[in-house]
Amino acid sequence: MPEDTTLRDAADAADFRLGAAVAADPLRTDAGYWTSLRRGFNTVTAENAMKMGPMRPEPGVYDFTDADAVANFAEEHDMALRGHTLVWHNQLPDWFQEWDYTDDQLAAFLRDHVHTVAGRYRGTVEAWDVVNEAVADDGTMRDSVWYDALGDRYLDDAFRWANDVAPDADLFYNDYGADAVNEKSDAIYELLEGMLDRGVPVDGVGLQMHALDGVPDPESVAENVRRFSDLGLDVHVTEMDVAYPEADAPENHRERQAEDYRDILDVCLAEGVDTLVVWGVRDSDSWIPEWFPHVTEDPLLFDASNDPKPAYHALKERLEDTD
C-alpha cells in the first residue's frame, strides 16, 4: 500500500471490521475527533447513546437525538454501525424504580424498549449487543432487576424480541473477563449452548477485551474463540483497550501495547474473527483513567493530540500483511 494509506484503508483492503466506540458530542464539535475516527476505523459502536438510561429521559419518552447522530455519522462516512446495548443491569433511567412494577409489567417494559429501539434502527445497525454482562465474575448469573423478576428467560426473551423487529441484524451476547478460557467464559459457553438448544436466535458472542494488565494469553483466547465458533457462533472483540498497572508498567509500555494489540489481531485473523472494536478513539476520550486510576492512562490507538501511536501502526502493518 502507499505510505499515505490509513489504518482504515488497511482494514478495508483486508475485509476486516475495525471499530471504535464513539460519543455524539465530539462528533458534532471536535474536528480532530471525527478526523481520527475516519482515519482509523470502518465501524462505529455507540458508546453510551443507545443505552437505556441516556435514551429514556422520562417515563414514556424516548430521546433518539444522540443515537441518531452516531447512526447518521456512520451512514455518511460508509461505516458499519454496532448497537450497544439493549439490555443491561447498568445505566438504567434515573426515574426507573423496579419496585413500581410487577414482574409482568417489567417484562412488558423491557419488551417495549427492545422493540422500540431495535426496530427504529432496523436495517441500520449491523450487529446488536442484545444482552450485556448477564454473568457475574464467578460464573453465576448476575443479580439484576431483569434476572430477579424474570429469571434466565429474560435473555431468551430479549433475543427473540430483537429478532422480531431486526431480523437482519446479528444478535450478540457481550461480556467482559471472559476473553480467555476461564471460569466465567465456561459459564457463558454453557449459557449460550443452552440458549441455542432452545432455539434462541443468538448469532454471536462479544469478548470485550478490557486488558488492564496486558492482554490475556493469546493461545487461551484462540482456544476460547474456537469453542464458541464450534457452537456455530460468530465471535467479535467488542471493547478492547490495553493498559498496565502504573507501579509495574513495562519499560516503553507503548511498544509493548503495540505488541499486545497485534497479538489479539493475530488471533482474530487466524481464527476467523472479522471484527475488533476498541473502546474509544483517543486516549483523552477513554473511560479507563476515571475508573481505574492505578493503570496507565493511554489505552487506545490515538493520543490526546490525535496522533497515531505505535499500536495504530502495528495493526495497520499486520492488516497490510494479509494482502
Buried (B, 14 or more C-beta within 10 A) or exposed (E): EEEEEBBBBBBBBBEBBBBBBBBBEBBEEBEBBBEBBBBBBBBBBBBBBBBBBBBBEEEEEBEBEBBBBBBBBBEEBEBBBBBBBBBBBEBBBEEBEBEEBEEEEBBEBBBEBBBBBBEBBEEBBBBBBBBBBBBBEEBEBBEBBBBEBBEEBBBBBBBBBBBBBBEEBBBBBBBBBBBBBBBBBBBBBEBBBEBBEEEBBBBBBBBBBBBBEBBBBBEBBBBBBBBBBEBEBBBBBBBBBBBBEEEEBBEEBBBBBBBBBBBBBBBBBEBEBBBBBBBBBBBBBBBBBEEBEEBBBBBBBBBBEBEBBBBBBBBBBBBBEEE
